[in-house]
Amino acid sequence: GGKLSPSFPASIPTCTAVGATFFVSGSSGEEEATTQFGSGGGFSYDFTSVPTYQAADVSGYLATVTKPNAQFATGRGSPDVSALGESFTVIDHGIAIAVGGTSCSSPSFAALMTLLNEVCLAQSGKTLGFLNPLFYQNPSMFTDVVQGTNAIGENS
């Protein structure tokens, strides 16, 4: 009770952890943390120091919420980003089916980062590098998903 524990390896500080969301209405628009499974959020018990790149954001988040209890929020927070991971359409043998999980959101996000790295390489000869500091230094690049819960399954 009270602990939101992310999965390993997503809790590794040098990993970009990707959570899962779904569209609140239909197939576009506002997104919410998935309700079909724990979307990967919480604070690490394996990596008990908040990484420098996310320290200000974790501190700001903890100042605005009553849960998780601050005693459980001492480690690396995750996810760093989220992407669509519920009612995700794939084509299987020519048939469109809906699947879900961070196994959908993570490779989708990785594919976007690959495309951005290709652009960076073409323009400057460099890649984006370790993404987390870049993301936390530029929060306006993202929409903060504040609806939903990670209190599902082992986290409830």
mmCIF file of the C-alpha atoms, coordinates in Angstrom:
data_MODEL
# 
_entry.id   MODEL 
# 
loop_
_atom_site.group_PDB 
_atom_site.id 
_atom_site.type_symbol 
_atom_site.label_atom_id 
_atom_site.label_alt_id 
_atom_site.label_comp_id 
_atom_site.label_asym_id 
_atom_site.label_entity_id 
_atom_site.label_seq_id 
_atom_site.pdbx_PDB_ins_code 
_atom_site.Cartn_x 
_atom_site.Cartn_y 
_atom_site.Cartn_z 
_atom_site.occupancy 
_atom_site.B_iso_or_equiv 
_atom_site.pdbx_formal_charge 
_atom_site.auth_seq_id 
_atom_site.auth_comp_id 
_atom_site.auth_asym_id 
_atom_site.auth_atom_id 
_atom_site.pdbx_PDB_model_num 
ATOM 1   C CA . GLY A 1 1   ? 0.000   0.000   0.000   1.00 0.00 ? 1   GLY A CA 1 
ATOM 2   C CA . GLY A 1 2   ? 1.208   3.449   -0.970  1.00 0.00 ? 2   GLY A CA 1 
ATOM 3   C CA . LYS A 1 3   ? 4.196   2.366   -3.037  1.00 0.00 ? 3   LYS A CA 1 
ATOM 4   C CA . LEU A 1 4   ? 4.302   2.855   -6.787  1.00 0.00 ? 4   LEU A CA 1 
ATOM 5   C CA . SER A 1 5   ? 7.185   0.704   -7.958  1.00 0.00 ? 5   SER A CA 1 
ATOM 6   C CA . PRO A 1 6   ? 8.334   0.882   -11.563 1.00 0.00 ? 6   PRO A CA 1 
ATOM 7   C CA . SER A 1 7   ? 9.704   -2.158  -13.309 1.00 0.00 ? 7   SER A CA 1 
ATOM 8   C CA . PHE A 1 8   ? 13.343  -2.884  -13.950 1.00 0.00 ? 8   PHE A CA 1 
ATOM 9   C CA . PRO A 1 9   ? 15.044  -1.924  -16.297 1.00 0.00 ? 9   PRO A CA 1 
ATOM 10  C CA . ALA A 1 10  ? 12.885  1.217   -16.653 1.00 0.00 ? 10  ALA A CA 1 
ATOM 11  C CA . SER A 1 11  ? 14.056  2.370   -13.227 1.00 0.00 ? 11  SER A CA 1 
ATOM 12  C CA . ILE A 1 12  ? 17.712  2.547   -14.319 1.00 0.00 ? 12  ILE A CA 1 
ATOM 13  C CA . PRO A 1 13  ? 18.759  6.234   -14.230 1.00 0.00 ? 13  PRO A CA 1 
ATOM 14  C CA . THR A 1 14  ? 20.503  5.958   -17.620 1.00 0.00 ? 14  THR A CA 1 
ATOM 15  C CA . CYS A 1 15  ? 17.384  4.522   -19.284 1.00 0.00 ? 15  CYS A CA 1 
ATOM 16  C CA . THR A 1 16  ? 14.602  6.596   -20.800 1.00 0.00 ? 16  THR A CA 1 
ATOM 17  C CA . ALA A 1 17  ? 11.501  5.015   -19.291 1.00 0.00 ? 17  ALA A CA 1 
ATOM 18  C CA . VAL A 1 18  ? 8.388   5.076   -21.472 1.00 0.00 ? 18  VAL A CA 1 
ATOM 19  C CA . GLY A 1 19  ? 4.927   4.770   -19.913 1.00 0.00 ? 19  GLY A CA 1 
ATOM 20  C CA . ALA A 1 20  ? 1.659   4.018   -21.686 1.00 0.00 ? 20  ALA A CA 1 
ATOM 21  C CA . THR A 1 21  ? -1.404  6.172   -22.322 1.00 0.00 ? 21  THR A CA 1 
ATOM 22  C CA . PHE A 1 22  ? -4.756  5.931   -24.083 1.00 0.00 ? 22  PHE A CA 1 
ATOM 23  C CA . PHE A 1 23  ? -7.005  8.443   -25.812 1.00 0.00 ? 23  PHE A CA 1 
ATOM 24  C CA . VAL A 1 24  ? -9.824  9.551   -23.498 1.00 0.00 ? 24  VAL A CA 1 
ATOM 25  C CA . SER A 1 25  ? -12.278 9.942   -26.403 1.00 0.00 ? 25  SER A CA 1 
ATOM 26  C CA . GLY A 1 26  ? -11.863 8.047   -29.632 1.00 0.00 ? 26  GLY A CA 1 
ATOM 27  C CA . SER A 1 27  ? -8.616  7.884   -31.560 1.00 0.00 ? 27  SER A CA 1 
ATOM 28  C CA . SER A 1 28  ? -7.054  11.278  -30.850 1.00 0.00 ? 28  SER A CA 1 
ATOM 29  C CA . GLY A 1 29  ? -7.046  14.161  -28.398 1.00 0.00 ? 29  GLY A CA 1 
ATOM 30  C CA . GLU A 1 30  ? -6.466  14.169  -24.642 1.00 0.00 ? 30  GLU A CA 1 
ATOM 31  C CA . GLU A 1 31  ? -4.488  11.246  -23.253 1.00 0.00 ? 31  GLU A CA 1 
ATOM 32  C CA . GLU A 1 32  ? -4.623  9.591   -19.847 1.00 0.00 ? 32  GLU A CA 1 
ATOM 33  C CA . ALA A 1 33  ? -2.377  7.020   -18.165 1.00 0.00 ? 33  ALA A CA 1 
ATOM 34  C CA . THR A 1 34  ? -3.586  3.591   -19.180 1.00 0.00 ? 34  THR A CA 1 
ATOM 35  C CA . THR A 1 35  ? -6.186  1.910   -16.991 1.00 0.00 ? 35  THR A CA 1 
ATOM 36  C CA . GLN A 1 36  ? -5.686  -1.654  -18.233 1.00 0.00 ? 36  GLN A CA 1 
ATOM 37  C CA . PHE A 1 37  ? -2.300  -2.236  -16.607 1.00 0.00 ? 37  PHE A CA 1 
ATOM 38  C CA . GLY A 1 38  ? 0.215   -0.325  -14.506 1.00 0.00 ? 38  GLY A CA 1 
ATOM 39  C CA . SER A 1 39  ? 1.764   2.223   -16.867 1.00 0.00 ? 39  SER A CA 1 
ATOM 40  C CA . GLY A 1 40  ? 5.196   1.980   -15.297 1.00 0.00 ? 40  GLY A CA 1 
ATOM 41  C CA . GLY A 1 41  ? 5.195   4.958   -12.955 1.00 0.00 ? 41  GLY A CA 1 
ATOM 42  C CA . GLY A 1 42  ? 6.671   5.253   -9.515  1.00 0.00 ? 42  GLY A CA 1 
ATOM 43  C CA . PHE A 1 43  ? 9.944   5.605   -7.656  1.00 0.00 ? 43  PHE A CA 1 
ATOM 44  C CA . SER A 1 44  ? 12.807  3.138   -7.739  1.00 0.00 ? 44  SER A CA 1 
ATOM 45  C CA . TYR A 1 45  ? 13.843  1.113   -4.720  1.00 0.00 ? 45  TYR A CA 1 
ATOM 46  C CA . ASP A 1 46  ? 16.929  -0.147  -6.570  1.00 0.00 ? 46  ASP A CA 1 
ATOM 47  C CA . PHE A 1 47  ? 18.239  3.321   -7.485  1.00 0.00 ? 47  PHE A CA 1 
ATOM 48  C CA . THR A 1 48  ? 17.592  5.345   -4.369  1.00 0.00 ? 48  THR A CA 1 
ATOM 49  C CA . SER A 1 49  ? 18.985  8.716   -5.433  1.00 0.00 ? 49  SER A CA 1 
ATOM 50  C CA . VAL A 1 50  ? 16.988  11.031  -7.661  1.00 0.00 ? 50  VAL A CA 1 
ATOM 51  C CA . PRO A 1 51  ? 19.143  11.739  -10.732 1.00 0.00 ? 51  PRO A CA 1 
ATOM 52  C CA . THR A 1 52  ? 20.305  15.344  -11.037 1.00 0.00 ? 52  THR A CA 1 
ATOM 53  C CA . TYR A 1 53  ? 18.519  15.755  -14.375 1.00 0.00 ? 53  TYR A CA 1 
ATOM 54  C CA . GLN A 1 54  ? 15.098  15.137  -12.765 1.00 0.00 ? 54  GLN A CA 1 
ATOM 55  C CA . ALA A 1 55  ? 15.638  16.470  -9.231  1.00 0.00 ? 55  ALA A CA 1 
ATOM 56  C CA . ALA A 1 56  ? 13.728  19.755  -9.709  1.00 0.00 ? 56  ALA A CA 1 
ATOM 57  C CA . ASP A 1 57  ? 10.795  18.010  -11.394 1.00 0.00 ? 57  ASP A CA 1 
ATOM 58  C CA . VAL A 1 58  ? 10.516  15.299  -8.745  1.00 0.00 ? 58  VAL A CA 1 
ATOM 59  C CA . SER A 1 59  ? 10.683  17.912  -5.993  1.00 0.00 ? 59  SER A CA 1 
ATOM 60  C CA . GLY A 1 60  ? 8.004   20.007  -7.720  1.00 0.00 ? 60  GLY A CA 1 
ATOM 61  C CA . TYR A 1 61  ? 5.787   16.976  -8.241  1.00 0.00 ? 61  TYR A CA 1 
ATOM 62  C CA . LEU A 1 62  ? 6.065   15.835  -4.627  1.00 0.00 ? 62  LEU A CA 1 
ATOM 63  C CA . ALA A 1 63  ? 5.134   19.345  -3.437  1.00 0.00 ? 63  ALA A CA 1 
ATOM 64  C CA . THR A 1 64  ? 1.790   19.107  -5.260  1.00 0.00 ? 64  THR A CA 1 
ATOM 65  C CA . VAL A 1 65  ? 0.546   15.587  -4.427  1.00 0.00 ? 65  VAL A CA 1 
ATOM 66  C CA . THR A 1 66  ? -0.526  13.709  -1.340  1.00 0.00 ? 66  THR A CA 1 
ATOM 67  C CA . LYS A 1 67  ? 0.312   10.306  -2.816  1.00 0.00 ? 67  LYS A CA 1 
ATOM 68  C CA . PRO A 1 68  ? 2.705   8.664   -3.105  1.00 0.00 ? 68  PRO A CA 1 
ATOM 69  C CA . ASN A 1 69  ? 3.689   9.209   0.468   1.00 0.00 ? 69  ASN A CA 1 
ATOM 70  C CA . ALA A 1 70  ? 6.986   11.114  0.480   1.00 0.00 ? 70  ALA A CA 1 
ATOM 71  C CA . GLN A 1 71  ? 8.659   8.271   2.394   1.00 0.00 ? 71  GLN A CA 1 
ATOM 72  C CA . PHE A 1 72  ? 8.215   6.100   -0.708  1.00 0.00 ? 72  PHE A CA 1 
ATOM 73  C CA . ALA A 1 73  ? 9.456   8.720   -3.166  1.00 0.00 ? 73  ALA A CA 1 
ATOM 74  C CA . THR A 1 74  ? 13.184  8.855   -2.610  1.00 0.00 ? 74  THR A CA 1 
ATOM 75  C CA . GLY A 1 75  ? 14.542  7.172   -5.744  1.00 0.00 ? 75  GLY A CA 1 
ATOM 76  C CA . ARG A 1 76  ? 14.602  7.708   -9.464  1.00 0.00 ? 76  ARG A CA 1 
ATOM 77  C CA . GLY A 1 77  ? 11.134  8.606   -10.750 1.00 0.00 ? 77  GLY A CA 1 
ATOM 78  C CA . SER A 1 78  ? 9.631   7.143   -13.886 1.00 0.00 ? 78  SER A CA 1 
ATOM 79  C CA . PRO A 1 79  ? 8.387   7.154   -16.532 1.00 0.00 ? 79  PRO A CA 1 
ATOM 80  C CA . ASP A 1 80  ? 10.282  9.954   -18.226 1.00 0.00 ? 80  ASP A CA 1 
ATOM 81  C CA . VAL A 1 81  ? 7.877   10.077  -21.177 1.00 0.00 ? 81  VAL A CA 1 
ATOM 82  C CA . SER A 1 82  ? 4.721   8.282   -22.262 1.00 0.00 ? 82  SER A CA 1 
ATOM 83  C CA . ALA A 1 83  ? 3.181   7.335   -25.570 1.00 0.00 ? 83  ALA A CA 1 
ATOM 84  C CA . LEU A 1 84  ? 0.056   5.589   -26.788 1.00 0.00 ? 84  LEU A CA 1 
ATOM 85  C CA . GLY A 1 85  ? 0.018   2.057   -25.405 1.00 0.00 ? 85  GLY A CA 1 
ATOM 86  C CA . GLU A 1 86  ? -3.642  1.071   -25.031 1.00 0.00 ? 86  GLU A CA 1 
ATOM 87  C CA . SER A 1 87  ? -5.956  0.257   -27.949 1.00 0.00 ? 87  SER A CA 1 
ATOM 88  C CA . PHE A 1 88  ? -2.865  0.407   -30.162 1.00 0.00 ? 88  PHE A CA 1 
ATOM 89  C CA . THR A 1 89  ? -3.700  -0.870  -33.634 1.00 0.00 ? 89  THR A CA 1 
ATOM 90  C CA . VAL A 1 90  ? -1.365  -3.316  -35.350 1.00 0.00 ? 90  VAL A CA 1 
ATOM 91  C CA . ILE A 1 91  ? -1.782  -5.376  -38.508 1.00 0.00 ? 91  ILE A CA 1 
ATOM 92  C CA . ASP A 1 92  ? -1.405  -9.118  -37.929 1.00 0.00 ? 92  ASP A CA 1 
ATOM 93  C CA . HIS A 1 93  ? -1.595  -11.263 -41.060 1.00 0.00 ? 93  HIS A CA 1 
ATOM 94  C CA . GLY A 1 94  ? -3.594  -8.536  -42.783 1.00 0.00 ? 94  GLY A CA 1 
ATOM 95  C CA . ILE A 1 95  ? -6.053  -8.052  -39.910 1.00 0.00 ? 95  ILE A CA 1 
ATOM 96  C CA . ALA A 1 96  ? -6.155  -4.907  -37.767 1.00 0.00 ? 96  ALA A CA 1 
ATOM 97  C CA . ILE A 1 97  ? -6.204  -5.747  -34.048 1.00 0.00 ? 97  ILE A CA 1 
ATOM 98  C CA . ALA A 1 98  ? -5.955  -3.655  -30.899 1.00 0.00 ? 98  ALA A CA 1 
ATOM 99  C CA . VAL A 1 99  ? -3.121  -4.524  -28.519 1.00 0.00 ? 99  VAL A CA 1 
ATOM 100 C CA . GLY A 1 100 ? -1.696  -2.765  -25.498 1.00 0.00 ? 100 GLY A CA 1 
ATOM 101 C CA . GLY A 1 101 ? 1.237   -2.305  -23.207 1.00 0.00 ? 101 GLY A CA 1 
ATOM 102 C CA . THR A 1 102 ? 4.463   -0.447  -22.858 1.00 0.00 ? 102 THR A CA 1 
ATOM 103 C CA . SER A 1 103 ? 5.632   -2.983  -25.434 1.00 0.00 ? 103 SER A CA 1 
ATOM 104 C CA . CYS A 1 104 ? 3.660   -0.757  -27.849 1.00 0.00 ? 104 CYS A CA 1 
ATOM 105 C CA . SER A 1 105 ? 4.560   2.673   -26.469 1.00 0.00 ? 105 SER A CA 1 
ATOM 106 C CA . SER A 1 106 ? 8.292   2.006   -25.997 1.00 0.00 ? 106 SER A CA 1 
ATOM 107 C CA . PRO A 1 107 ? 9.160   0.922   -29.551 1.00 0.00 ? 107 PRO A CA 1 
ATOM 108 C CA . SER A 1 108 ? 6.953   3.681   -30.974 1.00 0.00 ? 108 SER A CA 1 
ATOM 109 C CA . PHE A 1 109 ? 8.824   6.279   -28.932 1.00 0.00 ? 109 PHE A CA 1 
ATOM 110 C CA . ALA A 1 110 ? 12.168  4.700   -29.857 1.00 0.00 ? 110 ALA A CA 1 
ATOM 111 C CA . ALA A 1 111 ? 11.225  4.901   -33.536 1.00 0.00 ? 111 ALA A CA 1 
ATOM 112 C CA . LEU A 1 112 ? 10.503  8.634   -33.194 1.00 0.00 ? 112 LEU A CA 1 
ATOM 113 C CA . MET A 1 113 ? 13.855  9.179   -31.496 1.00 0.00 ? 113 MET A CA 1 
ATOM 114 C CA . THR A 1 114 ? 15.566  7.239   -34.299 1.00 0.00 ? 114 THR A CA 1 
ATOM 115 C CA . LEU A 1 115 ? 13.988  9.537   -36.876 1.00 0.00 ? 115 LEU A CA 1 
ATOM 116 C CA . LEU A 1 116 ? 15.094  12.612  -34.905 1.00 0.00 ? 116 LEU A CA 1 
ATOM 117 C CA . ASN A 1 117 ? 18.621  11.195  -34.644 1.00 0.00 ? 117 ASN A CA 1 
ATOM 118 C CA . GLU A 1 118 ? 18.696  10.713  -38.415 1.00 0.00 ? 118 GLU A CA 1 
ATOM 119 C CA . VAL A 1 119 ? 17.807  14.393  -38.891 1.00 0.00 ? 119 VAL A CA 1 
ATOM 120 C CA . CYS A 1 120 ? 20.450  15.466  -36.355 1.00 0.00 ? 120 CYS A CA 1 
ATOM 121 C CA . LEU A 1 121 ? 23.101  13.292  -38.024 1.00 0.00 ? 121 LEU A CA 1 
ATOM 122 C CA . ALA A 1 122 ? 22.266  14.699  -41.441 1.00 0.00 ? 122 ALA A CA 1 
ATOM 123 C CA . GLN A 1 123 ? 22.407  18.297  -40.203 1.00 0.00 ? 123 GLN A CA 1 
ATOM 124 C CA . SER A 1 124 ? 25.226  18.268  -37.653 1.00 0.00 ? 124 SER A CA 1 
ATOM 125 C CA . GLY A 1 125 ? 26.883  14.865  -37.718 1.00 0.00 ? 125 GLY A CA 1 
ATOM 126 C CA . LYS A 1 126 ? 25.786  14.292  -34.087 1.00 0.00 ? 126 LYS A CA 1 
ATOM 127 C CA . THR A 1 127 ? 22.955  12.417  -32.405 1.00 0.00 ? 127 THR A CA 1 
ATOM 128 C CA . LEU A 1 128 ? 20.747  13.616  -29.548 1.00 0.00 ? 128 LEU A CA 1 
ATOM 129 C CA . GLY A 1 129 ? 22.801  11.582  -27.055 1.00 0.00 ? 129 GLY A CA 1 
ATOM 130 C CA . PHE A 1 130 ? 21.442  10.736  -23.604 1.00 0.00 ? 130 PHE A CA 1 
ATOM 131 C CA . LEU A 1 131 ? 17.857  11.947  -23.845 1.00 0.00 ? 131 LEU A CA 1 
ATOM 132 C CA . ASN A 1 132 ? 16.765  12.396  -20.234 1.00 0.00 ? 132 ASN A CA 1 
ATOM 133 C CA . PRO A 1 133 ? 18.694  15.604  -19.422 1.00 0.00 ? 133 PRO A CA 1 
ATOM 134 C CA . LEU A 1 134 ? 17.473  17.105  -22.715 1.00 0.00 ? 134 LEU A CA 1 
ATOM 135 C CA . PHE A 1 135 ? 13.861  16.220  -21.917 1.00 0.00 ? 135 PHE A CA 1 
ATOM 136 C CA . TYR A 1 136 ? 13.904  17.508  -18.358 1.00 0.00 ? 136 TYR A CA 1 
ATOM 137 C CA . GLN A 1 137 ? 15.602  20.762  -19.436 1.00 0.00 ? 137 GLN A CA 1 
ATOM 138 C CA . ASN A 1 138 ? 12.877  21.328  -22.060 1.00 0.00 ? 138 ASN A CA 1 
ATOM 139 C CA . PRO A 1 139 ? 9.516   20.371  -20.523 1.00 0.00 ? 139 PRO A CA 1 
ATOM 140 C CA . SER A 1 140 ? 7.608   22.509  -23.033 1.00 0.00 ? 140 SER A CA 1 
ATOM 141 C CA . MET A 1 141 ? 8.388   19.845  -25.668 1.00 0.00 ? 141 MET A CA 1 
ATOM 142 C CA . PHE A 1 142 ? 5.848   17.566  -23.993 1.00 0.00 ? 142 PHE A CA 1 
ATOM 143 C CA . THR A 1 143 ? 2.318   17.400  -22.652 1.00 0.00 ? 143 THR A CA 1 
ATOM 144 C CA . ASP A 1 144 ? 2.237   16.422  -18.992 1.00 0.00 ? 144 ASP A CA 1 
ATOM 145 C CA . VAL A 1 145 ? -0.147  13.475  -18.600 1.00 0.00 ? 145 VAL A CA 1 
ATOM 146 C CA . VAL A 1 146 ? -1.742  14.150  -15.226 1.00 0.00 ? 146 VAL A CA 1 
ATOM 147 C CA . GLN A 1 147 ? -4.904  12.043  -15.482 1.00 0.00 ? 147 GLN A CA 1 
ATOM 148 C CA . GLY A 1 148 ? -4.971  8.375   -14.568 1.00 0.00 ? 148 GLY A CA 1 
ATOM 149 C CA . THR A 1 149 ? -3.233  6.228   -11.998 1.00 0.00 ? 149 THR A CA 1 
ATOM 150 C CA . ASN A 1 150 ? -0.394  3.779   -11.619 1.00 0.00 ? 150 ASN A CA 1 
ATOM 151 C CA . ALA A 1 151 ? -2.257  2.053   -8.768  1.00 0.00 ? 151 ALA A CA 1 
ATOM 152 C CA . ILE A 1 152 ? -3.043  -1.040  -10.831 1.00 0.00 ? 152 ILE A CA 1 
ATOM 153 C CA . GLY A 1 153 ? -1.902  -4.622  -10.261 1.00 0.00 ? 153 GLY A CA 1 
ATOM 154 C CA . GLU A 1 154 ? 1.195   -4.808  -8.021  1.00 0.00 ? 154 GLU A CA 1 
ATOM 155 C CA . ASN A 1 155 ? 0.978   -1.040  -7.419  1.00 0.00 ? 155 ASN A CA 1 
ATOM 156 C CA . SER A 1 156 ? -2.547  -1.039  -5.949  1.00 0.00 ? 156 SER A CA 1 
# 
